[in-house]
Amino acid sequence: MNPTVMHHGVQRKAKGFSWKEVEESGIECSQICALGLRFDCRRSTSYKENVSILKEAAKNVPKAAPEPNTPAKK
């Protein structure tokens, strides 16, 4: 699961996924770490191929169990 970018008209391997790609795929930051994916804060572009990779990876993430409702301590 490697992200790609276009550099001078040539597609190459990126260092990580951009914030826009993560946002468009609907993945939370905690899930990125759980999946072992890299995040590149320097990138600002978004590529459809990378968003589809993230969406496929999000399907494999186990949903977190909801926290039990406990009364607030006084």
CHARMM-style PDB file with segment names, atoms N, HN, CA, C and O in Angstrom:
ATOM      1  N   MET     1       0.830  -1.174   0.000  1.00  0.00      PROA
ATOM      2  CA  MET     1       0.000   0.000   0.000  1.00  0.00      PROA
ATOM      3  C   MET     1       0.881   1.247   0.000  1.00  0.00      PROA
ATOM      4  O   MET     1       1.039   1.907   1.027  1.00  0.00      PROA
ATOM      5  N   ASN     2       1.433   1.550  -1.122  1.00  0.00      PROA
ATOM      6  HN  ASN     2       1.305   1.014  -1.956  1.00  0.00      PROA
ATOM      7  CA  ASN     2       2.290   2.713  -1.241  1.00  0.00      PROA
ATOM      8  C   ASN     2       1.578   3.818  -2.003  1.00  0.00      PROA
ATOM      9  O   ASN     2       1.029   3.574  -3.077  1.00  0.00      PROA
ATOM     10  N   PRO     3       1.582   5.028  -1.460  1.00  0.00      PROA
ATOM     11  CA  PRO     3       0.996   6.149  -2.178  1.00  0.00      PROA
ATOM     12  C   PRO     3       1.897   6.577  -3.332  1.00  0.00      PROA
ATOM     13  O   PRO     3       3.108   6.356  -3.298  1.00  0.00      PROA
ATOM     14  N   THR     4       1.310   7.179  -4.334  1.00  0.00      PROA
ATOM     15  HN  THR     4       0.327   7.358  -4.362  1.00  0.00      PROA
ATOM     16  CA  THR     4       2.076   7.657  -5.479  1.00  0.00      PROA
ATOM     17  C   THR     4       1.782   9.131  -5.714  1.00  0.00      PROA
ATOM     18  O   THR     4       0.730   9.635  -5.322  1.00  0.00      PROA
ATOM     19  N   VAL     5       2.724   9.820  -6.360  1.00  0.00      PROA
ATOM     20  HN  VAL     5       3.579   9.411  -6.679  1.00  0.00      PROA
ATOM     21  CA  VAL     5       2.555  11.214  -6.741  1.00  0.00      PROA
ATOM     22  C   VAL     5       3.090  11.387  -8.152  1.00  0.00      PROA
ATOM     23  O   VAL     5       3.848  10.554  -8.649  1.00  0.00      PROA
ATOM     24  N   MET     6       2.687  12.477  -8.787  1.00  0.00      PROA
ATOM     25  HN  MET     6       2.071  13.153  -8.383  1.00  0.00      PROA
ATOM     26  CA  MET     6       3.213  12.822 -10.095  1.00  0.00      PROA
ATOM     27  C   MET     6       4.318  13.849  -9.899  1.00  0.00      PROA
ATOM     28  O   MET     6       4.110  14.876  -9.254  1.00  0.00      PROA
ATOM     29  N   HSD     7       5.490  13.572 -10.455  1.00  0.00      PROA
ATOM     30  HN  HSD     7       5.659  12.738 -10.980  1.00  0.00      PROA
ATOM     31  CA  HSD     7       6.626  14.478 -10.333  1.00  0.00      PROA
ATOM     32  C   HSD     7       7.206  14.699 -11.722  1.00  0.00      PROA
ATOM     33  O   HSD     7       7.790  13.786 -12.306  1.00  0.00      PROA
ATOM     34  N   HSD     8       7.048  15.888 -12.243  1.00  0.00      PROA
ATOM     35  HN  HSD     8       6.574  16.629 -11.769  1.00  0.00      PROA
ATOM     36  CA  HSD     8       7.493  16.233 -13.603  1.00  0.00      PROA
ATOM     37  C   HSD     8       6.898  15.282 -14.634  1.00  0.00      PROA
ATOM     38  O   HSD     8       7.587  14.847 -15.557  1.00  0.00      PROA
ATOM     39  N   GLY     9       5.618  14.962 -14.475  1.00  0.00      PROA
ATOM     40  HN  GLY     9       5.058  15.316 -13.726  1.00  0.00      PROA
ATOM     41  CA  GLY     9       4.919  14.110 -15.424  1.00  0.00      PROA
ATOM     42  C   GLY     9       5.174  12.622 -15.269  1.00  0.00      PROA
ATOM     43  O   GLY     9       4.684  11.824 -16.068  1.00  0.00      PROA
ATOM     44  N   VAL    10       5.934  12.239 -14.257  1.00  0.00      PROA
ATOM     45  HN  VAL    10       6.333  12.887 -13.608  1.00  0.00      PROA
ATOM     46  CA  VAL    10       6.253  10.829 -14.027  1.00  0.00      PROA
ATOM     47  C   VAL    10       5.679  10.417 -12.680  1.00  0.00      PROA
ATOM     48  O   VAL    10       5.838  11.116 -11.679  1.00  0.00      PROA
ATOM     49  N   GLN    11       5.015   9.277 -12.672  1.00  0.00      PROA
ATOM     50  HN  GLN    11       4.886   8.709 -13.484  1.00  0.00      PROA
ATOM     51  CA  GLN    11       4.448   8.777 -11.427  1.00  0.00      PROA
ATOM     52  C   GLN    11       5.545   8.115 -10.609  1.00  0.00      PROA
ATOM     53  O   GLN    11       6.286   7.272 -11.116  1.00  0.00      PROA
ATOM     54  N   ARG    12       5.647   8.504  -9.327  1.00  0.00      PROA
ATOM     55  HN  ARG    12       5.045   9.188  -8.915  1.00  0.00      PROA
ATOM     56  CA  ARG    12       6.671   7.922  -8.468  1.00  0.00      PROA
ATOM     57  C   ARG    12       6.098   7.639  -7.093  1.00  0.00      PROA
ATOM     58  O   ARG    12       5.007   8.097  -6.753  1.00  0.00      PROA
ATOM     59  N   LYS    13       6.843   6.879  -6.309  1.00  0.00      PROA
ATOM     60  HN  LYS    13       7.729   6.506  -6.585  1.00  0.00      PROA
ATOM     61  CA  LYS    13       6.422   6.509  -4.964  1.00  0.00      PROA
ATOM     62  C   LYS    13       6.503   7.726  -4.047  1.00  0.00      PROA
ATOM     63  O   LYS    13       7.494   8.455  -4.062  1.00  0.00      PROA
ATOM     64  N   ALA    14       5.453   7.943  -3.245  1.00  0.00      PROA
ATOM     65  HN  ALA    14       4.648   7.350  -3.233  1.00  0.00      PROA
ATOM     66  CA  ALA    14       5.417   9.062  -2.301  1.00  0.00      PROA
ATOM     67  C   ALA    14       5.884   8.599  -0.929  1.00  0.00      PROA
ATOM     68  O   ALA    14       5.938   7.401  -0.651  1.00  0.00      PROA
ATOM     69  N   LYS    15       6.220   9.556  -0.080  1.00  0.00      PROA
ATOM     70  HN  LYS    15       6.176  10.529  -0.307  1.00  0.00      PROA
ATOM     71  CA  LYS    15       6.664   9.223   1.278  1.00  0.00      PROA
ATOM     72  C   LYS    15       5.496   8.885   2.189  1.00  0.00      PROA
ATOM     73  O   LYS    15       5.675   8.186   3.186  1.00  0.00      PROA
ATOM     74  N   GLY    16       4.296   9.372   1.863  1.00  0.00      PROA
ATOM     75  HN  GLY    16       4.150   9.940   1.053  1.00  0.00      PROA
ATOM     76  CA  GLY    16       3.128   9.103   2.678  1.00  0.00      PROA
ATOM     77  C   GLY    16       1.886   9.696   2.034  1.00  0.00      PROA
ATOM     78  O   GLY    16       1.959  10.337   0.986  1.00  0.00      PROA
ATOM     79  N   PHE    17       0.744   9.473   2.678  1.00  0.00      PROA
ATOM     80  HN  PHE    17       0.685   8.952   3.530  1.00  0.00      PROA
ATOM     81  CA  PHE    17      -0.523   9.999   2.180  1.00  0.00      PROA
ATOM     82  C   PHE    17      -0.708  11.434   2.646  1.00  0.00      PROA
ATOM     83  O   PHE    17      -0.259  11.801   3.732  1.00  0.00      PROA
ATOM     84  N   SER    18      -1.366  12.244   1.831  1.00  0.00      PROA
ATOM     85  HN  SER    18      -1.731  11.946   0.949  1.00  0.00      PROA
ATOM     86  CA  SER    18      -1.605  13.643   2.197  1.00  0.00      PROA
ATOM     87  C   SER    18      -2.851  13.758   3.074  1.00  0.00      PROA
ATOM     88  O   SER    18      -3.669  12.841   3.148  1.00  0.00      PROA
ATOM     89  N   TRP    19      -2.973  14.912   3.736  1.00  0.00      PROA
ATOM     90  HN  TRP    19      -2.309  15.657   3.675  1.00  0.00      PROA
ATOM     91  CA  TRP    19      -4.119  15.156   4.607  1.00  0.00      PROA
ATOM     92  C   TRP    19      -5.417  15.125   3.804  1.00  0.00      PROA
ATOM     93  O   TRP    19      -6.421  14.595   4.281  1.00  0.00      PROA
ATOM     94  N   LYS    20      -5.414  15.686   2.587  1.00  0.00      PROA
ATOM     95  HN  LYS    20      -4.599  16.117   2.200  1.00  0.00      PROA
ATOM     96  CA  LYS    20      -6.619  15.692   1.754  1.00  0.00      PROA
ATOM     97  C   LYS    20      -7.054  14.272   1.401  1.00  0.00      PROA
ATOM     98  O   LYS    20      -8.247  13.971   1.395  1.00  0.00      PROA
ATOM     99  N   GLU    21      -6.097  13.406   1.110  1.00  0.00      PROA
ATOM    100  HN  GLU    21      -5.127  13.650   1.115  1.00  0.00      PROA
ATOM    101  CA  GLU    21      -6.425  12.023   0.772  1.00  0.00      PROA
ATOM    102  C   GLU    21      -7.022  11.295   1.968  1.00  0.00      PROA
ATOM    103  O   GLU    21      -7.984  10.539   1.828  1.00  0.00      PROA
ATOM    104  N   VAL    22      -6.453  11.523   3.131  1.00  0.00      PROA
ATOM    105  HN  VAL    22      -5.672  12.136   3.245  1.00  0.00      PROA
ATOM    106  CA  VAL    22      -6.966  10.893   4.346  1.00  0.00      PROA
ATOM    107  C   VAL    22      -8.374  11.394   4.634  1.00  0.00      PROA
ATOM    108  O   VAL    22      -9.258  10.611   4.980  1.00  0.00      PROA
ATOM    109  N   GLU    23      -8.582  12.705   4.491  1.00  0.00      PROA
ATOM    110  HN  GLU    23      -7.864  13.342   4.210  1.00  0.00      PROA
ATOM    111  CA  GLU    23      -9.888  13.312   4.758  1.00  0.00      PROA
ATOM    112  C   GLU    23     -10.945  12.798   3.786  1.00  0.00      PROA
ATOM    113  O   GLU    23     -12.068  12.503   4.195  1.00  0.00      PROA
ATOM    114  N   GLU    24     -10.600  12.687   2.504  1.00  0.00      PROA
ATOM    115  HN  GLU    24      -9.688  12.926   2.171  1.00  0.00      PROA
ATOM    116  CA  GLU    24     -11.548  12.220   1.488  1.00  0.00      PROA
ATOM    117  C   GLU    24     -11.907  10.745   1.670  1.00  0.00      PROA
ATOM    118  O   GLU    24     -13.007  10.327   1.310  1.00  0.00      PROA
ATOM    119  N   SER    25     -11.001   9.968   2.217  1.00  0.00      PROA
ATOM    120  HN  SER    25     -10.107  10.308   2.509  1.00  0.00      PROA
ATOM    121  CA  SER    25     -11.268   8.544   2.389  1.00  0.00      PROA
ATOM    122  C   SER    25     -12.096   8.254   3.629  1.00  0.00      PROA
ATOM    123  O   SER    25     -12.647   7.161   3.761  1.00  0.00      PROA
ATOM    124  N   GLY    26     -12.194   9.225   4.550  1.00  0.00      PROA
ATOM    125  HN  GLY    26     -11.746  10.113   4.443  1.00  0.00      PROA
ATOM    126  CA  GLY    26     -13.002   9.043   5.748  1.00  0.00      PROA
ATOM    127  C   GLY    26     -12.293   8.292   6.866  1.00  0.00      PROA
ATOM    128  O   GLY    26     -12.942   7.769   7.772  1.00  0.00      PROA
ATOM    129  N   ILE    27     -10.982   8.235   6.808  1.00  0.00      PROA
ATOM    130  HN  ILE    27     -10.456   8.659   6.071  1.00  0.00      PROA
ATOM    131  CA  ILE    27     -10.203   7.550   7.839  1.00  0.00      PROA
ATOM    132  C   ILE    27      -9.793   8.558   8.902  1.00  0.00      PROA
ATOM    133  O   ILE    27      -9.472   9.706   8.596  1.00  0.00      PROA
ATOM    134  N   GLU    28      -9.808   8.114  10.160  1.00  0.00      PROA
ATOM    135  HN  GLU    28     -10.069   7.181  10.409  1.00  0.00      PROA
ATOM    136  CA  GLU    28      -9.363   8.963  11.254  1.00  0.00      PROA
ATOM    137  C   GLU    28      -7.862   8.799  11.453  1.00  0.00      PROA
ATOM    138  O   GLU    28      -7.273   7.815  11.007  1.00  0.00      PROA
ATOM    139  N   CYS    29      -7.256   9.754  12.116  1.00  0.00      PROA
ATOM    140  HN  CYS    29      -7.734  10.554  12.478  1.00  0.00      PROA
ATOM    141  CA  CYS    29      -5.808   9.714  12.353  1.00  0.00      PROA
ATOM    142  C   CYS    29      -5.389   8.475  13.129  1.00  0.00      PROA
ATOM    143  O   CYS    29      -4.344   7.889  12.846  1.00  0.00      PROA
ATOM    144  N   SER    30      -6.189   8.074  14.097  1.00  0.00      PROA
ATOM    145  HN  SER    30      -7.038   8.550  14.327  1.00  0.00      PROA
ATOM    146  CA  SER    30      -5.838   6.894  14.890  1.00  0.00      PROA
ATOM    147  C   SER    30      -5.844   5.634  14.030  1.00  0.00      PROA
ATOM    148  O   SER    30      -5.076   4.707  14.286  1.00  0.00      PROA
ATOM    149  N   GLN    31      -6.689   5.593  13.028  1.00  0.00      PROA
ATOM    150  HN  GLN    31      -7.313   6.347  12.820  1.00  0.00      PROA
ATOM    151  CA  GLN    31      -6.745   4.432  12.145  1.00  0.00      PROA
ATOM    152  C   GLN    31      -5.529   4.369  11.231  1.00  0.00      PROA
ATOM    153  O   GLN    31      -5.108   3.280  10.842  1.00  0.00      PROA
ATOM    154  N   ILE    32      -4.960   5.514  10.885  1.00  0.00      PROA
ATOM    155  HN  ILE    32      -5.302   6.399  11.201  1.00  0.00      PROA
ATOM    156  CA  ILE    32      -3.770   5.525  10.044  1.00  0.00      PROA
ATOM    157  C   ILE    32      -2.642   4.809  10.771  1.00  0.00      PROA
ATOM    158  O   ILE    32      -1.934   3.988  10.188  1.00  0.00      PROA
ATOM    159  N   CYS    33      -2.485   5.127  12.045  1.00  0.00      PROA
ATOM    160  HN  CYS    33      -3.060   5.794  12.519  1.00  0.00      PROA
ATOM    161  CA  CYS    33      -1.437   4.475  12.849  1.00  0.00      PROA
ATOM    162  C   CYS    33      -1.723   2.990  13.012  1.00  0.00      PROA
ATOM    163  O   CYS    33      -0.807   2.170  12.951  1.00  0.00      PROA
ATOM    164  N   ALA    34      -2.987   2.639  13.218  1.00  0.00      PROA
ATOM    165  HN  ALA    34      -3.732   3.305  13.268  1.00  0.00      PROA
ATOM    166  CA  ALA    34      -3.363   1.243  13.409  1.00  0.00      PROA
ATOM    167  C   ALA    34      -3.070   0.409  12.156  1.00  0.00      PROA
ATOM    168  O   ALA    34      -2.726  -0.769  12.250  1.00  0.00      PROA
ATOM    169  N   LEU    35      -3.208   1.028  10.998  1.00  0.00      PROA
ATOM    170  HN  LEU    35      -3.488   1.985  10.921  1.00  0.00      PROA
ATOM    171  CA  LEU    35      -2.944   0.333   9.743  1.00  0.00      PROA
ATOM    172  C   LEU    35      -1.461   0.318   9.393  1.00  0.00      PROA
ATOM    173  O   LEU    35      -1.044  -0.415   8.496  1.00  0.00      PROA
ATOM    174  N   GLY    36      -0.671   1.113  10.087  1.00  0.00      PROA
ATOM    175  HN  GLY    36      -1.011   1.709  10.815  1.00  0.00      PROA
ATOM    176  CA  GLY    36       0.756   1.189   9.786  1.00  0.00      PROA
ATOM    177  C   GLY    36       1.049   1.990   8.532  1.00  0.00      PROA
ATOM    178  O   GLY    36       2.064   1.767   7.873  1.00  0.00      PROA
ATOM    179  N   LEU    37       0.165   2.923   8.198  1.00  0.00      PROA
ATOM    180  HN  LEU    37      -0.660   3.105   8.733  1.00  0.00      PROA
ATOM    181  CA  LEU    37       0.360   3.758   7.018  1.00  0.00      PROA
ATOM    182  C   LEU    37       1.141   5.014   7.376  1.00  0.00      PROA
ATOM    183  O   LEU    37       1.133   5.459   8.524  1.00  0.00      PROA
ATOM    184  N   ARG    38       1.802   5.569   6.400  1.00  0.00      PROA
ATOM    185  HN  ARG    38       1.808   5.208   5.467  1.00  0.00      PROA
ATOM    186  CA  ARG    38       2.587   6.771   6.608  1.00  0.00      PROA
ATOM    187  C   ARG    38       1.776   7.995   6.207  1.00  0.00      PROA
ATOM    188  O   ARG    38       0.923   7.940   5.322  1.00  0.00      PROA
ATOM    189  N   PHE    39       2.068   9.100   6.884  1.00  0.00      PROA
ATOM    190  HN  PHE    39       2.761   9.145   7.604  1.00  0.00      PROA
ATOM    191  CA  PHE    39       1.407  10.369   6.619  1.00  0.00      PROA
ATOM    192  C   PHE    39       2.482  11.394   6.285  1.00  0.00      PROA
ATOM    193  O   PHE    39       3.467  11.522   7.012  1.00  0.00      PROA
ATOM    194  N   ASP    40       2.299  12.125   5.187  1.00  0.00      PROA
ATOM    195  HN  ASP    40       1.499  12.021   4.596  1.00  0.00      PROA
ATOM    196  CA  ASP    40       3.267  13.138   4.769  1.00  0.00      PROA
ATOM    197  C   ASP    40       2.623  14.512   4.899  1.00  0.00      PROA
ATOM    198  O   ASP    40       1.775  14.892   4.091  1.00  0.00      PROA
ATOM    199  N   CYS    41       3.035  15.251   5.923  1.00  0.00      PROA
ATOM    200  HN  CYS    41       3.724  14.943   6.579  1.00  0.00      PROA
ATOM    201  CA  CYS    41       2.427  16.560   6.187  1.00  0.00      PROA
ATOM    202  C   CYS    41       2.856  17.611   5.161  1.00  0.00      PROA
ATOM    203  O   CYS    41       2.241  18.675   5.083  1.00  0.00      PROA
ATOM    204  N   ARG    42       3.891  17.336   4.381  1.00  0.00      PROA
ATOM    205  HN  ARG    42       4.390  16.472   4.445  1.00  0.00      PROA
ATOM    206  CA  ARG    42       4.353  18.308   3.382  1.00  0.00      PROA
ATOM    207  C   ARG    42       3.507  18.293   2.119  1.00  0.00      PROA
ATOM    208  O   ARG    42       3.478  19.275   1.377  1.00  0.00      PROA
ATOM    209  N   ARG    43       2.819  17.184   1.871  1.00  0.00      PROA
ATOM    210  HN  ARG    43       2.843  16.387   2.474  1.00  0.00      PROA
ATOM    211  CA  ARG    43       2.011  17.083   0.657  1.00  0.00      PROA
ATOM    212  C   ARG    43       0.664  17.749   0.831  1.00  0.00      PROA
ATOM    213  O   ARG    43       0.061  17.682   1.902  1.00  0.00      PROA
ATOM    214  N   SER    44       0.190  18.394  -0.231  1.00  0.00      PROA
ATOM    215  HN  SER    44       0.680  18.448  -1.101  1.00  0.00      PROA
ATOM    216  CA  SER    44      -1.129  19.017  -0.182  1.00  0.00      PROA
ATOM    217  C   SER    44      -2.020  18.542  -1.320  1.00  0.00      PROA
ATOM    218  O   SER    44      -3.175  18.958  -1.417  1.00  0.00      PROA
ATOM    219  N   THR    45      -1.498  17.677  -2.181  1.00  0.00      PROA
ATOM    220  HN  THR    45      -0.560  17.339  -2.103  1.00  0.00      PROA
ATOM    221  CA  THR    45      -2.270  17.194  -3.321  1.00  0.00      PROA
ATOM    222  C   THR    45      -3.076  15.959  -2.950  1.00  0.00      PROA
ATOM    223  O   THR    45      -2.824  15.314  -1.932  1.00  0.00      PROA
ATOM    224  N   SER    46      -4.048  15.646  -3.795  1.00  0.00      PROA
ATOM    225  HN  SER    46      -4.253  16.170  -4.621  1.00  0.00      PROA
ATOM    226  CA  SER    46      -4.882  14.472  -3.572  1.00  0.00      PROA
ATOM    227  C   SER    46      -5.053  13.740  -4.898  1.00  0.00      PROA
ATOM    228  O   SER    46      -5.455  14.333  -5.900  1.00  0.00      PROA
ATOM    229  N   TYR    47      -4.743  12.449  -4.892  1.00  0.00      PROA
ATOM    230  HN  TYR    47      -4.417  11.968  -4.078  1.00  0.00      PROA
ATOM    231  CA  TYR    47      -4.886  11.625  -6.084  1.00  0.00      PROA
ATOM    232  C   TYR    47      -5.922  10.543  -5.830  1.00  0.00      PROA
ATOM    233  O   TYR    47      -5.956   9.930  -4.763  1.00  0.00      PROA
ATOM    234  N   LYS    48      -6.769  10.319  -6.835  1.00  0.00      PROA
ATOM    235  HN  LYS    48      -6.741  10.816  -7.702  1.00  0.00      PROA
ATOM    236  CA  LYS    48      -7.859   9.345  -6.706  1.00  0.00      PROA
ATOM    237  C   LYS    48      -7.326   7.945  -6.400  1.00  0.00      PROA
ATOM    238  O   LYS    48      -7.947   7.196  -5.646  1.00  0.00      PROA
ATOM    239  N   GLU    49      -6.192   7.595  -6.976  1.00  0.00      PROA
ATOM    240  HN  GLU    49      -5.688   8.204  -7.588  1.00  0.00      PROA
ATOM    241  CA  GLU    49      -5.622   6.268  -6.743  1.00  0.00      PROA
ATOM    242  C   GLU    49      -5.287   6.074  -5.266  1.00  0.00      PROA
ATOM    243  O   GLU    49      -5.520   5.004  -4.703  1.00  0.00      PROA
ATOM    244  N   ASN    50      -4.737   7.122  -4.644  1.00  0.00      PROA
ATOM    245  HN  ASN    50      -4.548   7.991  -5.101  1.00  0.00      PROA
ATOM    246  CA  ASN    50      -4.364   7.029  -3.235  1.00  0.00      PROA
ATOM    247  C   ASN    50      -5.591   6.983  -2.334  1.00  0.00      PROA
ATOM    248  O   ASN    50      -5.592   6.286  -1.320  1.00  0.00      PROA
ATOM    249  N   VAL    51      -6.637   7.725  -2.702  1.00  0.00      PROA
ATOM    250  HN  VAL    51      -6.636   8.291  -3.527  1.00  0.00      PROA
ATOM    251  CA  VAL    51      -7.871   7.711  -1.914  1.00  0.00      PROA
ATOM    252  C   VAL    51      -8.499   6.324  -1.974  1.00  0.00      PROA
ATOM    253  O   VAL    51      -9.000   5.829  -0.964  1.00  0.00      PROA
ATOM    254  N   SER    52      -8.480   5.691  -3.146  1.00  0.00      PROA
ATOM    255  HN  SER    52      -8.073   6.093  -3.967  1.00  0.00      PROA
ATOM    256  CA  SER    52      -9.056   4.348  -3.256  1.00  0.00      PROA
ATOM    257  C   SER    52      -8.237   3.330  -2.453  1.00  0.00      PROA
ATOM    258  O   SER    52      -8.805   2.393  -1.893  1.00  0.00      PROA
ATOM    259  N   ILE    53      -6.914   3.503  -2.391  1.00  0.00      PROA
ATOM    260  HN  ILE    53      -6.453   4.265  -2.846  1.00  0.00      PROA
ATOM    261  CA  ILE    53      -6.072   2.622  -1.573  1.00  0.00      PROA
ATOM    262  C   ILE    53      -6.461   2.761  -0.109  1.00  0.00      PROA
ATOM    263  O   ILE    53      -6.577   1.764   0.603  1.00  0.00      PROA
ATOM    264  N   LEU    54      -6.664   3.999   0.344  1.00  0.00      PROA
ATOM    265  HN  LEU    54      -6.570   4.810  -0.235  1.00  0.00      PROA
ATOM    266  CA  LEU    54      -7.037   4.238   1.735  1.00  0.00      PROA
ATOM    267  C   LEU    54      -8.413   3.678   2.060  1.00  0.00      PROA
ATOM    268  O   LEU    54      -8.626   3.140   3.147  1.00  0.00      PROA
ATOM    269  N   LYS    55      -9.352   3.800   1.120  1.00  0.00      PROA
ATOM    270  HN  LYS    55      -9.179   4.237   0.237  1.00  0.00      PROA
ATOM    271  CA  LYS    55     -10.691   3.259   1.355  1.00  0.00      PROA
ATOM    272  C   LYS    55     -10.665   1.746   1.475  1.00  0.00      PROA
ATOM    273  O   LYS    55     -11.375   1.178   2.306  1.00  0.00      PROA
ATOM    274  N   GLU    56      -9.856   1.087   0.657  1.00  0.00      PROA
ATOM    275  HN  GLU    56      -9.279   1.548  -0.017  1.00  0.00      PROA
ATOM    276  CA  GLU    56      -9.717  -0.369   0.752  1.00  0.00      PROA
ATOM    277  C   GLU    56      -9.078  -0.763   2.083  1.00  0.00      PROA
ATOM    278  O   GLU    56      -9.472  -1.751   2.703  1.00  0.00      PROA
ATOM    279  N   ALA    57      -8.097   0.013   2.509  1.00  0.00      PROA
ATOM    280  HN  ALA    57      -7.777   0.815   2.005  1.00  0.00      PROA
ATOM    281  CA  ALA    57      -7.429  -0.282   3.775  1.00  0.00      PROA
ATOM    282  C   ALA    57      -8.370  -0.055   4.952  1.00  0.00      PROA
ATOM    283  O   ALA    57      -8.277  -0.752   5.962  1.00  0.00      PROA
ATOM    284  N   ALA    58      -9.274   0.912   4.832  1.00  0.00      PROA
ATOM    285  HN  ALA    58      -9.349   1.478   4.011  1.00  0.00      PROA
ATOM    286  CA  ALA    58     -10.202   1.217   5.920  1.00  0.00      PROA
ATOM    287  C   ALA    58     -11.189   0.079   6.142  1.00  0.00      PROA
ATOM    288  O   ALA    58     -11.695  -0.089   7.252  1.00  0.00      PROA
ATOM    289  N   LYS    59     -11.467  -0.697   5.116  1.00  0.00      PROA
ATOM    290  HN  LYS    59     -11.056  -0.561   4.215  1.00  0.00      PROA
ATOM    291  CA  LYS    59     -12.388  -1.825   5.258  1.00  0.00      PROA
ATOM    292  C   LYS    59     -11.812  -2.895   6.180  1.00  0.00      PROA
ATOM    293  O   LYS    59     -12.562  -3.641   6.809  1.00  0.00      PROA
ATOM    294  N   ASN    60     -10.484  -2.974   6.263  1.00  0.00      PROA
ATOM    295  HN  ASN    60      -9.874  -2.368   5.751  1.00  0.00      PROA
ATOM    296  CA  ASN    60      -9.820  -4.000   7.060  1.00  0.00      PROA
ATOM    297  C   ASN    60      -9.586  -3.582   8.503  1.00  0.00      PROA
ATOM    298  O   ASN    60      -9.101  -4.380   9.305  1.00  0.00      PROA
ATOM    299  N   VAL    61      -9.924  -2.344   8.844  1.00  0.00      PROA
ATOM    300  HN  VAL    61     -10.318  -1.696   8.193  1.00  0.00      PROA
ATOM    301  CA  VAL    61      -9.692  -1.860  10.207  1.00  0.00      PROA
ATOM    302  C   VAL    61     -10.832  -2.323  11.102  1.00  0.00      PROA
ATOM    303  O   VAL    61     -11.998  -2.083  10.789  1.00  0.00      PROA
ATOM    304  N   PRO    62     -10.514  -2.984  12.210  1.00  0.00      PROA
ATOM    305  CA  PRO    62     -11.586  -3.373  13.130  1.00  0.00      PROA
ATOM    306  C   PRO    62     -12.175  -2.142  13.799  1.00  0.00      PROA
ATOM    307  O   PRO    62     -11.453  -1.220  14.178  1.00  0.00      PROA
ATOM    308  N   LYS    63     -13.468  -2.140  13.936  1.00  0.00      PROA
ATOM    309  HN  LYS    63     -14.054  -2.889  13.628  1.00  0.00      PROA
ATOM    310  CA  LYS    63     -14.149  -1.026  14.588  1.00  0.00      PROA
ATOM    311  C   LYS    63     -13.844  -1.065  16.078  1.00  0.00      PROA
ATOM    312  O   LYS    63     -13.836  -2.133  16.690  1.00  0.00      PROA
ATOM    313  N   ALA    64     -13.598   0.085  16.647  1.00  0.00      PROA
ATOM    314  HN  ALA    64     -13.605   0.952  16.149  1.00  0.00      PROA
ATOM    315  CA  ALA    64     -13.317   0.163  18.074  1.00  0.00      PROA
ATOM    316  C   ALA    64     -14.594  -0.116  18.856  1.00  0.00      PROA
ATOM    317  O   ALA    64     -15.678   0.332  18.484  1.00  0.00      PROA
ATOM    318  N   ALA    65     -14.447  -0.852  19.928  1.00  0.00      PROA
ATOM    319  HN  ALA    65     -13.566  -1.216  20.230  1.00  0.00      PROA
ATOM    320  CA  ALA    65     -15.602  -1.163  20.767  1.00  0.00      PROA
ATOM    321  C   ALA    65     -16.052   0.105  21.479  1.00  0.00      PROA
ATOM    322  O   ALA    65     -15.215   0.860  21.973  1.00  0.00      PROA
ATOM    323  N   PRO    66     -17.352   0.351  21.540  1.00  0.00      PROA
ATOM    324  CA  PRO    66     -17.819   1.552  22.221  1.00  0.00      PROA
ATOM    325  C   PRO    66     -17.514   1.488  23.706  1.00  0.00      PROA
ATOM    326  O   PRO    66     -17.592   0.427  24.324  1.00  0.00      PROA
ATOM    327  N   GLU    67     -17.169   2.624  24.264  1.00  0.00      PROA
ATOM    328  HN  GLU    67     -17.105   3.486  23.761  1.00  0.00      PROA
ATOM    329  CA  GLU    67     -16.861   2.665  25.680  1.00  0.00      PROA
ATOM    330  C   GLU    67     -18.158   2.531  26.478  1.00  0.00      PROA
ATOM    331  O   GLU    67     -19.180   3.100  26.097  1.00  0.00      PROA
ATOM    332  N   PRO    68     -18.122   1.791  27.571  1.00  0.00      PROA
ATOM    333  CA  PRO    68     -19.329   1.634  28.368  1.00  0.00      PROA
ATOM    334  C   PRO    68     -19.715   2.958  29.029  1.00  0.00      PROA
ATOM    335  O   PRO    68     -18.857   3.757  29.405  1.00  0.00      PROA
ATOM    336  N   ASN    69     -20.998   3.165  29.158  1.00  0.00      PROA
ATOM    337  HN  ASN    69     -21.695   2.516  28.852  1.00  0.00      PROA
ATOM    338  CA  ASN    69     -21.487   4.377  29.805  1.00  0.00      PROA
ATOM    339  C   ASN    69     -21.339   4.229  31.310  1.00  0.00      PROA
ATOM    340  O   ASN    69     -22.005   3.407  31.939  1.00  0.00      PROA
ATOM    341  N   THR    70     -20.473   5.025  31.863  1.00  0.00      PROA
ATOM    342  HN  THR    70     -19.932   5.693  31.352  1.00  0.00      PROA
ATOM    343  CA  THR    70     -20.272   4.997  33.315  1.00  0.00      PROA
ATOM    344  C   THR    70     -20.692   6.338  33.882  1.00  0.00      PROA
ATOM    345  O   THR    70     -20.447   7.379  33.273  1.00  0.00      PROA
ATOM    346  N   PRO    71     -21.320   6.316  35.040  1.00  0.00      PROA
ATOM    347  CA  PRO    71     -21.739   7.590  35.629  1.00  0.00      PROA
ATOM    348  C   PRO    71     -20.518   8.421  36.012  1.00  0.00      PROA
ATOM    349  O   PRO    71     -19.477   7.884  36.390  1.00  0.00      PROA
ATOM    350  N   ALA    72     -20.663   9.715  35.911  1.00  0.00      PROA
ATOM    351  HN  ALA    72     -21.509  10.151  35.604  1.00  0.00      PROA
ATOM    352  CA  ALA    72     -19.574  10.625  36.258  1.00  0.00      PROA
ATOM    353  C   ALA    72     -19.336  10.600  37.752  1.00  0.00      PROA
ATOM    354  O   ALA    72     -20.275  10.521  38.545  1.00  0.00      PROA
ATOM    355  N   LYS    73     -18.079  10.669  38.125  1.00  0.00      PROA
ATOM    356  HN  LYS    73     -17.317  10.733  37.481  1.00  0.00      PROA
ATOM    357  CA  LYS    73     -17.731  10.681  39.529  1.00  0.00      PROA
ATOM    358  C   LYS    73     -18.008  12.060  40.122  1.00  0.00      PROA
ATOM    359  O   LYS    73     -17.774  13.086  39.484  1.00  0.00      PROA
ATOM    360  N   LYS    74     -18.507  12.061  41.348  1.00  0.00      PROA
ATOM    361  HN  LYS    74     -18.697  11.227  41.866  1.00  0.00      PROA
ATOM    362  CA  LYS    74     -18.817  13.328  41.991  1.00  0.00      PROA
ATOM    363  C   LYS    74     -17.705  13.777  42.895  1.00  0.00      PROA
ATOM    364  OT1 LYS    74     -17.805  14.833  43.519  1.00  0.00      PROA
TER     365      LYS     74
END
